[in-house]
Amino acid sequence: MSTSTGTSTSTGTGTGTGLRVAITGAGLGGLTAAASLHQRGLDVRVYERAATLREQGVGMHVGPNGTRLLRRLGLGPALDRAAVRPEALEVRALHDGSLLTRQEMGAGWQERFRAPYLTVHRGDLHRMLASLVPPERVRTGKELVRYEETVYGVVLHFADGSRDHADVLVGADGVHSVVRGALAGRDEPVYSGNSALRGVVDAADLPHLDPSLMYMYAGPTTRVLLYPVSGGTQFTYVVVTPAPPGADESWTSAGEPADLEAVLAGCDPALGRLAHAAGEVRRWSLHDREPLPNWSTARTTLLGDAAHPMLPHHGQGANQAIEDGVALAICLEEAAPGADGIAAALRRYEGTRRPHTTTVQLGSRTGRPPTKENTMNNNRNNNSNNNRNNVNADSVSWILDNDVEANLNNNNNANNNNLNNNNRNNVNSAA
Ligand SMILES: Cc1cc2nc3c(=O)[nH]c(=O)nc-3n(C[C@H](O)[C@H](O)[C@H](O)COP(=O)(O)OP(=O)(O)OC[C@H]3O[C@@H](n4cnc5c(N)ncnc54)[C@H](O)[C@@H]3O)c2cc1C
């Protein structure tokens, strides 16, 4: 489906192209799915509960596993304009700012992973994805409250009393997903023991920092991440620090500059400037959920945070949502006709995605790939930064190398080869 130039070559002629797909939630995951389904010729509708399309939050990392898919969707030039490709990550001591290690990234990582590692403002990426979906395909002010799935289709019920119908329902409605609740039952958030204070500051207010670099100031339990966004004119900061339980599973609670000052007191004096320059401070209480044992029925499935909310230690929540969106579009485009074809396509999607996202979800608790040992106790309250400071290319290649589109195409080829071999064997045995 893609060329080496990174352009999608989908023809939109797959057998699933007659399907009407409803997506609840116009976040980064829902919009990626919508853009990818639309480009493949499916009849897609997005239902967003907010009155206008917008994205909360600050900056984010988009790994090569995400950027290669975004470029194939056609967002290469827009990313080149708005995002930053950091040249390196410097890990510094929190107490005095001394350099502990430097990981070169930039062109080296781009070559190694066949796509760039970028930092971007979430609002910029959200606008880019929204530009790929025709406005008449997105309905705002539509909060899904419940749905009914039958053998013939799915009926969606909205808070304003209206209804709509679809062949397939995709729950991309975030961590408090209505669709997840109906599909998988109620489950509780798992608190990590940490909260994150975060926001954006003008790069000019932090003249000691180089806007072509990412920084991690690492202490025994607290760490400060700083990375450039908006073409290098701003830095996003994320200060992760232990905090008692009790806060909401929310991204958007208000924090105070005084909270930032208190956490950064006694740290490298250069970080004191951050506390002074910070305007609006948000507090994110770091929760995730246990991985689901399954997330699809015959006509309904989940993606992104609705399917696998994860901690940010690998910077992968949105990247995995992007991978989900593209994988789902491929599986639905290639669905065989009829209800059985839809069910098989959703099984194929979940079978491709769930094992991988489960590994990333569990690995995000510690910042390293999960092993039997470190997932047995789930590391929920592991506040140590020892693993999280290990950010060399090898330690994250299991995530960044993933090309979900190529994997699905390769599986197709392998299946076709098996089919051809079987046919050949049948012919041979018949002879
Ligand atoms: C501070 C911070 C830093 C992060 N850094 C990174 C990073 O560097 N890299 C990365 O990959 N990820 C990062 N993440 C995680 C990432 O942002 C999320 O995993 C990702 O945004 C999830 O996207 P989503 O589309 O699944 O869900 P959401 O973005 O939560 O979108 C869900 C949408 O559904 C809508 N909705 C909800 N309920 C309903 C309903 N009932 N009906 C209709 N619509 C509904 C919501 O209004 C929203 O628009 C970070 C997160 C935070 C908070």
The ligand as an SDF file (V2000), in Angstrom:
LIG
                    3D

 53 58  0  0  0  0  0  0  0  0999 V2000
    1.3850   14.9050   28.9410 C   0  0  0  0  0  0  0  0  0  0  0  0
    1.2290   13.8350   27.9440 C   0  0  0  0  0  0  0  0  0  0  0  0
    2.2940   13.5140   27.1720 C   0  0  0  0  0  0  0  0  0  0  0  0
    2.1800   12.5120   26.2460 C   0  0  0  0  0  0  0  0  0  0  0  0
    3.2350   12.2800   25.4650 N   0  0  0  0  0  0  0  0  0  0  0  0
    3.0960   11.3990   24.4720 C   0  0  0  0  0  0  0  0  0  0  0  0
    4.1560   11.2580   23.5460 C   0  0  0  0  0  0  0  0  0  0  0  0
    5.2020   11.8980   23.6390 O   0  0  0  0  0  0  0  0  0  0  0  0
    3.9900   10.3670   22.5330 N   0  0  0  0  0  0  0  0  0  0  0  0
    2.8430    9.6260   22.4220 C   0  0  0  0  0  0  0  0  0  0  0  0
    2.7510    8.8280   21.4860 O   0  0  0  0  0  0  0  0  0  0  0  0
    1.8360    9.7190   23.3100 N   0  0  0  0  0  0  0  0  0  0  0  0
    1.9220   10.6010   24.3180 C   0  0  0  0  0  0  0  0  0  0  0  0
    0.9080   10.7510   25.1990 N   0  0  0  0  0  0  0  0  0  0  0  0
   -0.2660    9.8560   25.1270 C   0  0  0  0  0  0  0  0  0  0  0  0
   -1.1770   10.2320   24.0200 C   0  0  0  0  0  0  0  0  0  0  0  0
   -1.3960   11.6030   24.0010 O   0  0  0  0  0  0  0  0  0  0  0  0
   -2.4940    9.4780   24.0730 C   0  0  0  0  0  0  0  0  0  0  0  0
   -2.2310    8.1100   24.1960 O   0  0  0  0  0  0  0  0  0  0  0  0
   -3.2900    9.7310   22.8060 C   0  0  0  0  0  0  0  0  0  0  0  0
   -3.5840   11.0850   22.6640 O   0  0  0  0  0  0  0  0  0  0  0  0
   -4.5620    8.9020   22.7670 C   0  0  0  0  0  0  0  0  0  0  0  0
   -5.3070    9.2560   21.6330 O   0  0  0  0  0  0  0  0  0  0  0  0
   -6.7860    8.7480   21.4600 P   0  0  0  0  0  0  0  0  0  0  0  0
   -7.2530    9.3240   20.1790 O   0  0  0  0  0  0  0  0  0  0  0  0
   -6.8480    7.2850   21.6500 O   0  0  0  0  0  0  0  0  0  0  0  0
   -7.5980    9.3580   22.6940 O   0  0  0  0  0  0  0  0  0  0  0  0
   -7.9070   10.8630   23.0890 P   0  0  0  0  0  0  0  0  0  0  0  0
   -6.8320   11.7660   22.6360 O   0  0  0  0  0  0  0  0  0  0  0  0
   -8.2490   10.8470   24.5310 O   0  0  0  0  0  0  0  0  0  0  0  0
   -9.2050   11.2350   22.2370 O   0  0  0  0  0  0  0  0  0  0  0  0
  -10.4810   10.7460   22.5780 C   0  0  0  0  0  0  0  0  0  0  0  0
  -11.5320   11.6500   21.9320 C   0  0  0  0  0  0  0  0  0  0  0  0
  -12.8110   11.0590   22.1370 O   0  0  0  0  0  0  0  0  0  0  0  0
  -13.7230   12.0600   22.5390 C   0  0  0  0  0  0  0  0  0  0  0  0
  -14.7780   11.3750   23.3100 N   0  0  0  0  0  0  0  0  0  0  0  0
  -14.6640   10.8650   24.5470 C   0  0  0  0  0  0  0  0  0  0  0  0
  -15.8190   10.2800   24.9050 N   0  0  0  0  0  0  0  0  0  0  0  0
  -16.6710   10.4180   23.8640 C   0  0  0  0  0  0  0  0  0  0  0  0
  -18.0040    9.9960   23.6240 C   0  0  0  0  0  0  0  0  0  0  0  0
  -18.7060    9.3320   24.5450 N   0  0  0  0  0  0  0  0  0  0  0  0
  -18.5810   10.2860   22.4350 N   0  0  0  0  0  0  0  0  0  0  0  0
  -17.8900   10.9700   21.4810 C   0  0  0  0  0  0  0  0  0  0  0  0
  -16.6090   11.3980   21.6560 N   0  0  0  0  0  0  0  0  0  0  0  0
  -16.0060   11.1140   22.8350 C   0  0  0  0  0  0  0  0  0  0  0  0
  -12.8830   13.0360   23.3330 C   0  0  0  0  0  0  0  0  0  0  0  0
  -13.4790   14.3150   23.4100 O   0  0  0  0  0  0  0  0  0  0  0  0
  -11.5740   13.0430   22.5270 C   0  0  0  0  0  0  0  0  0  0  0  0
  -11.6220   13.9970   21.4820 O   0  0  0  0  0  0  0  0  0  0  0  0
    0.9820   11.7510   26.1250 C   0  0  0  0  0  0  0  0  0  0  0  0
   -0.0990   12.0760   26.9140 C   0  0  0  0  0  0  0  0  0  0  0  0
    0.0100   13.1230   27.7980 C   0  0  0  0  0  0  0  0  0  0  0  0
   -1.1630   13.5070   28.6150 C   0  0  0  0  0  0  0  0  0  0  0  0
  1  2  1  0
  2  3  1  0
  2 52  2  0
  3  4  2  0
  4  5  1  0
  4 50  1  0
  5  6  2  0
  6  7  1  0
  6 13  1  0
  7  8  2  0
  7  9  1  0
  9 10  1  0
 10 11  2  0
 10 12  1  0
 12 13  2  0
 13 14  1  0
 14 15  1  0
 14 50  1  0
 15 16  1  0
 16 17  1  0
 16 18  1  0
 18 19  1  0
 18 20  1  0
 20 21  1  0
 20 22  1  0
 22 23  1  0
 23 24  1  0
 24 25  2  0
 24 26  1  0
 24 27  1  0
 27 28  1  0
 28 29  2  0
 28 30  1  0
 28 31  1  0
 31 32  1  0
 32 33  1  0
 33 34  1  0
 33 48  1  0
 34 35  1  0
 35 36  1  0
 35 46  1  0
 36 37  1  0
 36 45  1  0
 37 38  2  0
 38 39  1  0
 39 40  1  0
 39 45  2  0
 40 41  1  0
 40 42  2  0
 42 43  1  0
 43 44  2  0
 44 45  1  0
 46 47  1  0
 46 48  1  0
 48 49  1  0
 50 51  2  0
 51 52  1  0
 52 53  1  0
M  END
$$$$
